[in-house]
């Protein structure tokens, strides 16, 4: 699925906690800066090496891109495309990740995304790379580009292939695979949706088996009736099993549904590149931007600075930019570096 709708945060020291607790922690970190109510969020998290993880989320209206309900129901996995990069095993460094018009910029540390920003529907990929690299504060010429060519599920594994362009410009092919069980926490559909999809698939398989028995019923009605009874019992048993699983599924869903995300970076007027360019021009030295997200006419920037006055200067400049409105900020100065979040809207 498109990556531009997602907001990303790195989590450290999570190697020893359970999957359910990891989802809760991811929610707590993401939801703190979410611009929408918790019941409108979809999220996932990917465990990296060394006990770190990458948490991500998006608003429900943009999390699934153009995927329809039937496609979501039948998919083995529904995750943003940049999860393929996280599962690639590439060494730490600065990367661009491209897939179907989406351009992501990421700095990997310990296999997790320390910094991340993305643009969907980028008309000029090279220009998008330059703007995203400037926003995250790294040299676009020194980053490795990974262009995803295919992704599919085969048995218990997800398989990927991509073209990689290094710093020297040489291109090479790369293929990798990851266990579906390892990527399960990346699925943003939620526990209730997955439960309904699982039940629907089993019922369809059972119904198909019953239909296949109909021709044989003309020759052996008794055998057909026995088969139908067997299938009915299987349905009853399946629903009993699912009923027993329901408390655990609901407990997980209660955490997953609160996970934060950020808006779709579509292309209204001004374009995302123009918006990033204006923000970069207003950002003083000493202010580090860690992420950028946009939905419709709203935007959000997260970052840090050693100097609180620089944050105030940044906010003041944004407020004075033509076309920007409702610019607000909040910061946490409890640590040596002040963390901040700036939200606002722009006028078309």
Buried (B, 14 or more C-beta within 10 A) or exposed (E): BBBBBBBBBBBBEBEEBEEBEBBBBBBBBBBEBBBBEEEBBBBBBBBBEEBBBBBBBBBBBBBBBEBEEEEBBEBEBBBBBBBBBBBBEBEEBBBBBBBEBBBBBBBBBBBBBBBBBBBBBBEEBEBBBBBBBBBBBBEBEEBBBBBBEEBEEEEEBBBBBBBBBEEEEEEEEBEBBBEBEBBEBBBBBBBBBBBBBBBEEBBEEBEEBBEEBEEEBEEEEEEBEEBBEEBEEBBEEBEEEBEEEEEEBEEBBEBBBBBBBBBBBBBEEBBBBBBBBBBBEBBBEBBBBBBBBBBBBBBBBBBBBEBEEBBBBBBEBBBEBEEBEEBEBEBEEEEEEBBBBBBBEBEE
